[in-house]
């Protein structure tokens, strides 16, 4: 039997900065975001003065992503774009989330 999909929920946590500007990301967030010791995070201050943390994909993350992709030769046109007629599966895969 297939497990039901988890419905994402928003939870808010309060954390304090140390005198060195360090903070602890709560364990529940680390678990849900699959953060592990040694992972690299990108810190951005957006136009609304909100601090945004994003996990930088590891080499293993990229390898897993590429492994999911279609197996076909990707043919490029002279202008550097993918030739949709010769690489239709790759183009469909790249446009899945659009």
N, CA, C and O atoms as CSV, one atom per row, in Angstrom:
chain,resi,resn,atom,element,x,y,z
A,1,UNK,N,N,0.838,-1.181,0.000
A,1,UNK,CA,C,0.000,0.000,0.000
A,1,UNK,C,C,0.886,1.249,0.000
A,1,UNK,O,O,1.872,1.327,0.733
A,2,UNK,N,N,0.525,2.198,-0.814
A,2,UNK,CA,C,1.292,3.436,-0.927
A,2,UNK,C,C,0.960,4.371,0.231
A,2,UNK,O,O,-0.204,4.536,0.595
A,3,UNK,N,N,2.005,4.984,0.808
A,3,UNK,CA,C,1.805,5.933,1.906
A,3,UNK,C,C,1.186,7.215,1.365
A,3,UNK,O,O,1.539,7.663,0.274
A,4,UNK,N,N,0.257,7.811,2.127
A,4,UNK,CA,C,-0.302,9.093,1.674
A,4,UNK,C,C,0.774,10.171,1.690
A,4,UNK,O,O,1.672,10.155,2.532
A,5,UNK,N,N,0.671,11.109,0.749
A,5,UNK,CA,C,1.645,12.199,0.690
A,5,UNK,C,C,1.504,13.094,1.912
A,5,UNK,O,O,0.399,13.340,2.396
A,6,UNK,N,N,2.642,13.574,2.400
A,6,UNK,CA,C,2.615,14.506,3.526
A,6,UNK,C,C,2.162,15.868,3.036
A,6,UNK,O,O,2.639,16.361,2.013
A,7,UNK,N,N,1.255,16.461,3.759
A,7,UNK,CA,C,0.810,17.809,3.430
A,7,UNK,C,C,1.751,18.776,4.137
A,7,UNK,O,O,1.875,18.730,5.361
A,8,UNK,N,N,2.422,19.660,3.376
A,8,UNK,CA,C,3.353,20.587,4.009
A,8,UNK,C,C,2.623,21.530,4.968
A,8,UNK,O,O,1.547,22.045,4.661
A,9,UNK,N,N,3.219,21.737,6.108
A,9,UNK,CA,C,2.660,22.664,7.081
A,9,UNK,C,C,3.701,23.722,7.398
A,9,UNK,O,O,4.903,23.493,7.262
A,10,UNK,N,N,3.231,24.866,7.815
A,10,UNK,CA,C,4.135,25.943,8.189
A,10,UNK,C,C,4.181,26.016,9.702
A,10,UNK,O,O,3.150,26.137,10.364
A,11,UNK,N,N,5.367,25.943,10.232
A,11,UNK,CA,C,5.569,26.102,11.668
A,11,UNK,C,C,6.590,27.202,11.866
A,11,UNK,O,O,7.501,27.375,11.056
A,12,UNK,N,N,6.435,27.929,12.931
A,12,UNK,CA,C,7.359,29.014,13.241
A,12,UNK,C,C,8.112,28.676,14.517
A,12,UNK,O,O,7.524,28.220,15.498
A,13,UNK,N,N,9.404,28.902,14.492
A,13,UNK,CA,C,10.255,28.654,15.653
A,13,UNK,C,C,11.009,29.936,15.969
A,13,UNK,O,O,11.330,30.709,15.067
A,14,UNK,N,N,11.285,30.159,17.225
A,14,UNK,CA,C,12.137,31.279,17.620
A,14,UNK,C,C,13.521,30.729,17.933
A,14,UNK,O,O,13.660,29.748,18.664
A,15,UNK,N,N,14.532,31.364,17.379
A,15,UNK,CA,C,15.917,30.995,17.654
A,15,UNK,C,C,16.663,32.262,18.040
A,15,UNK,O,O,16.287,33.362,17.637
A,16,UNK,N,N,17.716,32.102,18.816
A,16,UNK,CA,C,18.529,33.252,19.228
A,16,UNK,C,C,19.883,33.180,18.545
A,16,UNK,O,O,20.428,32.101,18.314
A,17,UNK,N,N,20.408,34.346,18.228
A,17,UNK,CA,C,21.752,34.430,17.669
A,17,UNK,C,C,22.769,34.464,18.787
A,17,UNK,O,O,22.565,35.114,19.812
A,18,UNK,N,N,23.869,33.754,18.577
A,18,UNK,CA,C,24.964,33.823,19.541
A,18,UNK,C,C,25.721,35.134,19.302
A,18,UNK,O,O,25.426,35.872,18.362
A,19,UNK,N,N,26.695,35.406,20.165
A,19,UNK,CA,C,27.480,36.627,19.983
A,19,UNK,C,C,28.340,36.572,18.719
A,19,UNK,O,O,28.902,37.587,18.307
A,20,UNK,N,N,28.445,35.387,18.102
A,20,UNK,CA,C,29.171,35.235,16.838
A,20,UNK,C,C,28.217,35.228,15.641
A,20,UNK,O,O,28.649,35.007,14.510
A,21,UNK,N,N,26.925,35.469,15.880
A,21,UNK,CA,C,25.949,35.485,14.798
A,21,UNK,C,C,25.468,34.103,14.397
A,21,UNK,O,O,24.864,33.941,13.337
A,22,UNK,N,N,25.729,33.105,15.233
A,22,UNK,CA,C,25.315,31.740,14.910
A,22,UNK,C,C,23.922,31.461,15.456
A,22,UNK,O,O,23.496,32.066,16.441
A,23,UNK,N,N,23.212,30.532,14.801
A,23,UNK,CA,C,21.911,30.101,15.279
A,23,UNK,C,C,21.793,28.598,15.093
A,23,UNK,O,O,22.531,28.002,14.308
A,24,UNK,N,N,20.874,27.994,15.808
A,24,UNK,CA,C,20.616,26.566,15.676
A,24,UNK,C,C,19.301,26.399,14.931
A,24,UNK,O,O,18.276,26.950,15.333
A,25,UNK,N,N,19.335,25.636,13.842
A,25,UNK,CA,C,18.106,25.331,13.101
A,25,UNK,C,C,17.430,24.190,13.844
A,25,UNK,O,O,18.057,23.154,14.069
A,26,UNK,N,N,16.167,24.349,14.232
A,26,UNK,CA,C,15.482,23.308,14.995
A,26,UNK,C,C,15.534,21.946,14.297
A,26,UNK,O,O,15.490,21.856,13.070
A,27,UNK,N,N,15.630,20.884,15.114
A,27,UNK,CA,C,15.786,19.521,14.594
A,27,UNK,C,C,14.667,19.131,13.630
A,27,UNK,O,O,14.929,18.468,12.626
A,28,UNK,N,N,13.438,19.526,13.911
A,28,UNK,CA,C,12.323,19.160,13.031
A,28,UNK,C,C,12.506,19.746,11.631
A,28,UNK,O,O,12.214,19.088,10.632
A,29,UNK,N,N,12.988,20.979,11.569
A,29,UNK,CA,C,13.231,21.609,10.266
A,29,UNK,C,C,14.393,20.920,9.561
A,29,UNK,O,O,14.322,20.657,8.360
A,30,UNK,N,N,15.469,20.623,10.303
A,30,UNK,CA,C,16.618,19.944,9.699
A,30,UNK,C,C,16.201,18.597,9.118
A,30,UNK,O,O,16.657,18.207,8.044
A,31,UNK,N,N,15.334,17.895,9.834
A,31,UNK,CA,C,14.881,16.583,9.376
A,31,UNK,C,C,14.025,16.720,8.118
A,31,UNK,O,O,14.245,16.004,7.141
A,32,UNK,N,N,13.051,17.633,8.134
A,32,UNK,CA,C,12.172,17.806,6.977
A,32,UNK,C,C,12.930,18.302,5.752
A,32,UNK,O,O,12.602,17.928,4.626
A,33,UNK,N,N,13.937,19.138,5.961
A,33,UNK,CA,C,14.716,19.686,4.843
A,33,UNK,C,C,15.889,18.778,4.470
A,33,UNK,O,O,16.659,19.098,3.564
A,34,UNK,N,N,16.025,17.646,5.168
A,34,UNK,CA,C,17.120,16.702,4.944
A,34,UNK,C,C,18.482,17.387,5.035
A,34,UNK,O,O,19.360,17.171,4.200
A,35,UNK,N,N,18.640,18.224,6.076
A,35,UNK,CA,C,19.911,18.903,6.317
A,35,UNK,C,C,20.796,18.011,7.183
A,35,UNK,O,O,20.348,17.449,8.182
A,36,UNK,N,N,22.038,17.896,6.787
A,36,UNK,CA,C,22.988,17.062,7.519
A,36,UNK,C,C,24.246,17.863,7.826
A,36,UNK,O,O,24.502,18.893,7.203
A,37,UNK,N,N,25.016,17.392,8.774
A,37,UNK,CA,C,26.277,18.032,9.117
A,37,UNK,C,C,27.128,18.186,7.861
A,37,UNK,O,O,27.306,17.234,7.100
A,38,UNK,N,N,27.641,19.369,7.656
A,38,UNK,CA,C,28.493,19.637,6.507
A,38,UNK,C,C,27.761,20.186,5.296
A,38,UNK,O,O,28.402,20.645,4.351
A,39,UNK,N,N,26.407,20.149,5.300
A,39,UNK,CA,C,25.657,20.724,4.189
A,39,UNK,C,C,25.923,22.232,4.123
A,39,UNK,O,O,26.201,22.865,5.142
A,40,UNK,N,N,25.835,22.793,2.929
A,40,UNK,CA,C,26.040,24.220,2.732
A,40,UNK,C,C,24.687,24.880,2.489
A,40,UNK,O,O,23.860,24.381,1.726
A,41,UNK,N,N,24.482,26.019,3.161
A,41,UNK,CA,C,23.256,26.775,2.997
A,41,UNK,C,C,23.568,28.115,2.344
A,41,UNK,O,O,24.627,28.701,2.572
A,42,UNK,N,N,22.641,28.586,1.538
A,42,UNK,CA,C,22.741,29.915,0.940
A,42,UNK,C,C,21.854,30.839,1.755
A,42,UNK,O,O,20.698,30.505,2.018
A,43,UNK,N,N,22.364,31.985,2.159
A,43,UNK,CA,C,21.610,32.959,2.950
A,43,UNK,C,C,21.374,34.190,2.076
A,43,UNK,O,O,22.315,34.777,1.541
A,44,UNK,N,N,20.092,34.571,1.940
A,44,UNK,CA,C,19.729,35.703,1.101
A,44,UNK,C,C,18.867,36.671,1.895
A,44,UNK,O,O,17.996,36.244,2.654
A,45,UNK,N,N,19.094,37.947,1.732
A,45,UNK,CA,C,18.206,38.972,2.272
A,45,UNK,C,C,17.407,39.484,1.082
A,45,UNK,O,O,17.960,40.132,0.192
A,46,UNK,N,N,16.089,39.193,1.062
A,46,UNK,CA,C,15.288,39.562,-0.108
A,46,UNK,C,C,14.814,41.010,-0.023
A,46,UNK,O,O,15.141,41.739,0.913
A,47,UNK,N,N,14.029,41.406,-1.036
A,47,UNK,CA,C,13.583,42.797,-1.131
A,47,UNK,C,C,12.668,43.221,0.014
A,47,UNK,O,O,12.473,44.417,0.233
A,48,UNK,N,N,12.101,42.255,0.752
A,48,UNK,CA,C,11.244,42.563,1.906
A,48,UNK,C,C,12.008,42.494,3.226
A,48,UNK,O,O,11.395,42.453,4.293
A,49,UNK,N,N,13.340,42.481,3.164
A,49,UNK,CA,C,14.206,42.346,4.333
A,49,UNK,C,C,13.952,41.047,5.090
A,49,UNK,O,O,14.117,40.987,6.308
A,50,UNK,N,N,13.545,39.997,4.350
A,50,UNK,CA,C,13.366,38.675,4.938
A,50,UNK,C,C,14.618,37.853,4.673
A,50,UNK,O,O,15.185,37.902,3.581
A,51,UNK,N,N,15.042,37.102,5.671
A,51,UNK,CA,C,16.204,36.233,5.528
A,51,UNK,C,C,15.712,34.882,5.005
A,51,UNK,O,O,14.833,34.258,5.600
A,52,UNK,N,N,16.281,34.446,3.900
A,52,UNK,CA,C,15.884,33.183,3.275
A,52,UNK,C,C,17.085,32.242,3.294
A,52,UNK,O,O,18.172,32.600,2.840
A,53,UNK,N,N,16.879,31.029,3.828
A,53,UNK,CA,C,17.921,30.002,3.834
A,53,UNK,C,C,17.543,28.941,2.811
A,53,UNK,O,O,16.399,28.487,2.775
A,54,UNK,N,N,18.499,28.549,1.983
A,54,UNK,CA,C,18.266,27.485,1.015
A,54,UNK,C,C,19.440,26.530,1.040
A,54,UNK,O,O,20.597,26.945,1.108
A,55,UNK,N,N,19.126,25.236,0.985
A,55,UNK,CA,C,20.172,24.222,0.937
A,55,UNK,C,C,20.789,24.224,-0.456
A,55,UNK,O,O,20.071,24.221,-1.456
A,56,UNK,N,N,22.116,24.228,-0.523
A,56,UNK,CA,C,22.834,24.122,-1.779
A,56,UNK,C,C,22.924,22.629,-2.107
A,56,UNK,O,O,23.400,21.851,-1.280
A,57,UNK,N,N,22.478,22.218,-3.290
A,57,UNK,CA,C,22.530,20.793,-3.620
A,57,UNK,C,C,23.964,20.266,-3.599
A,57,UNK,O,O,24.897,20.942,-4.032
A,58,UNK,N,N,24.118,19.047,-3.087
A,58,UNK,CA,C,25.421,18.385,-3.064
A,58,UNK,C,C,25.643,17.664,-4.392
A,58,UNK,O,O,24.737,17.570,-5.219
A,59,UNK,N,N,26.842,17.165,-4.580
A,59,UNK,CA,C,27.133,16.381,-5.789
A,59,UNK,C,C,26.214,15.164,-5.857
A,59,UNK,O,O,25.767,14.785,-6.939
A,60,UNK,N,N,25.931,14.548,-4.705
A,60,UNK,CA,C,25.029,13.383,-4.674
A,60,UNK,C,C,23.609,13.788,-5.071
A,60,UNK,O,O,22.929,13.048,-5.782
A,61,UNK,N,N,23.157,14.964,-4.612
A,61,UNK,CA,C,21.830,15.450,-5.002
A,61,UNK,C,C,21.748,15.588,-6.523
A,61,UNK,O,O,20.771,15.163,-7.138
A,62,UNK,N,N,22.787,16.188,-7.126
A,62,UNK,CA,C,22.794,16.377,-8.577
A,62,UNK,C,C,22.840,15.029,-9.289
A,62,UNK,O,O,22.155,14.839,-10.294
A,63,UNK,N,N,23.641,14.090,-8.778
A,63,UNK,CA,C,23.742,12.766,-9.401
A,63,UNK,C,C,22.389,12.064,-9.374
A,63,UNK,O,O,21.999,11.434,-10.357
A,64,UNK,N,N,21.668,12.167,-8.253
A,64,UNK,CA,C,20.345,11.548,-8.155
A,64,UNK,C,C,19.366,12.196,-9.129
A,64,UNK,O,O,18.553,11.506,-9.744
A,65,UNK,N,N,19.442,13.510,-9.269
A,65,UNK,CA,C,18.561,14.221,-10.188
A,65,UNK,C,C,18.828,13.803,-11.626
A,65,UNK,O,O,17.896,13.545,-12.388
A,66,UNK,N,N,20.078,13.738,-11.987
A,66,UNK,CA,C,20.448,13.366,-13.350
A,66,UNK,C,C,20.040,11.918,-13.632
A,66,UNK,O,O,19.629,11.593,-14.746
A,67,UNK,N,N,20.154,11.051,-12.625
A,67,UNK,CA,C,19.782,9.644,-12.805
A,67,UNK,C,C,18.295,9.497,-13.133
A,67,UNK,O,O,17.896,8.523,-13.772
A,68,UNK,N,N,17.475,10.454,-12.700
A,68,UNK,CA,C,16.040,10.411,-12.974
A,68,UNK,C,C,15.716,10.872,-14.394
A,68,UNK,O,O,14.610,10.646,-14.885
A,69,UNK,N,N,16.660,11.504,-15.038
A,69,UNK,CA,C,16.407,12.073,-16.355
A,69,UNK,C,C,16.314,11.016,-17.438
A,69,UNK,O,O,16.716,9.870,-17.232
A,70,UNK,N,N,15.791,11.394,-18.575
A,70,UNK,CA,C,15.662,10.449,-19.681
A,70,UNK,C,C,17.031,10.059,-20.235
A,70,UNK,O,O,17.982,10.839,-20.199
A,71,UNK,N,N,17.101,8.852,-20.740
A,71,UNK,CA,C,18.348,8.389,-21.337
A,71,UNK,C,C,18.221,8.560,-22.847
A,71,UNK,O,O,17.568,7.763,-23.520
A,72,UNK,N,N,18.835,9.580,-23.356
A,72,UNK,CA,C,18.875,9.829,-24.792
A,72,UNK,C,C,19.993,10.824,-25.049
A,72,UNK,O,O,20.415,11.548,-24.147
A,73,UNK,N,N,20.461,10.853,-26.263
A,73,UNK,CA,C,21.460,11.856,-26.631
A,73,UNK,C,C,20.760,13.197,-26.727
A,73,UNK,O,O,19.714,13.318,-27.366
A,74,UNK,N,N,21.337,14.198,-26.093
A,74,UNK,CA,C,20.774,15.548,-26.155
A,74,UNK,C,C,21.495,16.279,-27.280
A,74,UNK,O,O,22.712,16.459,-27.251
A,75,UNK,N,N,20.718,16.691,-28.264
A,75,UNK,CA,C,21.264,17.347,-29.449
A,75,UNK,C,C,20.960,18.839,-29.357
A,75,UNK,O,O,19.829,19.243,-29.088
A,76,UNK,N,N,21.984,19.643,-29.585
A,76,UNK,CA,C,21.839,21.094,-29.516
A,76,UNK,C,C,21.834,21.704,-30.918
A,76,UNK,O,O,22.486,21.210,-31.837
A,77,UNK,N,N,21.089,22.773,-31.045
A,77,UNK,CA,C,21.072,23.548,-32.295
A,77,UNK,C,C,22.297,24.465,-32.318
A,77,UNK,O,O,23.022,24.565,-31.328
A,78,UNK,N,N,22.522,25.127,-33.441
A,78,UNK,CA,C,23.665,26.038,-33.571
A,78,UNK,C,C,23.606,27.184,-32.570
A,78,UNK,O,O,24.644,27.703,-32.159
A,79,UNK,N,N,22.374,27.591,-32.168
A,79,UNK,CA,C,22.252,28.712,-31.227
A,79,UNK,C,C,22.419,28.281,-29.768
A,79,UNK,O,O,22.296,29.104,-28.861
A,80,UNK,N,N,22.698,26.989,-29.536
A,80,UNK,CA,C,22.947,26.511,-28.174
A,80,UNK,C,C,21.726,25.984,-27.451
A,80,UNK,O,O,21.847,25.494,-26.328
A,81,UNK,N,N,20.546,26.071,-28.064
A,81,UNK,CA,C,19.339,25.529,-27.440
A,81,UNK,C,C,19.176,24.064,-27.822
A,81,UNK,O,O,19.759,23.597,-28.801
A,82,UNK,N,N,18.376,23.345,-27.035
A,82,UNK,CA,C,18.165,21.920,-27.298
A,82,UNK,C,C,17.251,21.742,-28.506
A,82,UNK,O,O,16.243,22.436,-28.641
A,83,UNK,N,N,17.608,20.816,-29.370
A,83,UNK,CA,C,16.779,20.497,-30.537
A,83,UNK,C,C,15.632,19.611,-30.071
A,83,UNK,O,O,15.830,18.432,-29.779
A,84,UNK,N,N,14.424,20.186,-30.003
A,84,UNK,CA,C,13.254,19.490,-29.469
A,84,UNK,C,C,12.867,18.285,-30.317
A,84,UNK,O,O,12.310,17.322,-29.790
A,85,UNK,N,N,13.146,18.317,-31.609
A,85,UNK,CA,C,12.769,17.196,-32.481
A,85,UNK,C,C,13.697,16.001,-32.302
A,85,UNK,O,O,13.284,14.859,-32.507
A,86,UNK,N,N,14.944,16.253,-31.922
A,86,UNK,CA,C,15.911,15.165,-31.760
A,86,UNK,C,C,16.090,14.738,-30.307
A,86,UNK,O,O,16.681,13.690,-30.045
A,87,UNK,N,N,15.588,15.532,-29.353
A,87,UNK,CA,C,15.707,15.209,-27.921
A,87,UNK,C,C,14.380,15.459,-27.211
A,87,UNK,O,O,14.344,16.201,-26.229
A,88,UNK,N,N,13.282,14.853,-27.687
A,88,UNK,CA,C,11.963,15.158,-27.121
A,88,UNK,C,C,11.803,14.743,-25.658
A,88,UNK,O,O,11.146,15.444,-24.888
A,89,UNK,N,N,12.391,13.622,-25.269
A,89,UNK,CA,C,12.250,13.170,-23.880
A,89,UNK,C,C,12.961,14.114,-22.917
A,89,UNK,O,O,12.455,14.406,-21.834
A,90,UNK,N,N,14.137,14.587,-23.320
A,90,UNK,CA,C,14.881,15.520,-22.479
A,90,UNK,C,C,14.108,16.826,-22.323
A,90,UNK,O,O,14.012,17.364,-21.220
A,91,UNK,N,N,13.567,17.328,-23.405
A,91,UNK,CA,C,12.801,18.581,-23.371
A,91,UNK,C,C,11.572,18.417,-22.472
A,91,UNK,O,O,11.270,19.302,-21.672
A,92,UNK,N,N,10.868,17.300,-22.597
A,92,UNK,CA,C,9.688,17.049,-21.758
A,92,UNK,C,C,10.093,16.994,-20.293
A,92,UNK,O,O,9.396,17.537,-19.437
A,93,UNK,N,N,11.211,16.345,-19.997
A,93,UNK,CA,C,11.683,16.238,-18.608
A,93,UNK,C,C,12.040,17.612,-18.044
A,93,UNK,O,O,11.721,17.916,-16.895
A,94,UNK,N,N,12.698,18.436,-18.847
A,94,UNK,CA,C,13.100,19.769,-18.386
A,94,UNK,C,C,11.890,20.658,-18.148
A,94,UNK,O,O,11.966,21.593,-17.350
A,95,UNK,N,N,10.770,20.391,-18.824
A,95,UNK,CA,C,9.574,21.230,-18.705
A,95,UNK,C,C,8.522,20.660,-17.767
A,95,UNK,O,O,7.413,21.190,-17.701
A,96,UNK,N,N,8.841,19.583,-17.033
A,96,UNK,CA,C,7.867,18.939,-16.142
A,96,UNK,C,C,7.255,19.888,-15.143
A,96,UNK,O,O,6.047,19.828,-14.915
A,97,UNK,N,N,8.035,20.761,-14.535
A,97,UNK,CA,C,7.547,21.626,-13.452
A,97,UNK,C,C,6.944,22.928,-13.943
A,97,UNK,O,O,6.519,23.746,-13.128
A,98,UNK,N,N,6.895,23.142,-15.221
A,98,UNK,CA,C,6.362,24.412,-15.741
A,98,UNK,C,C,4.867,24.365,-15.832
A,98,UNK,O,O,4.243,25.341,-16.248
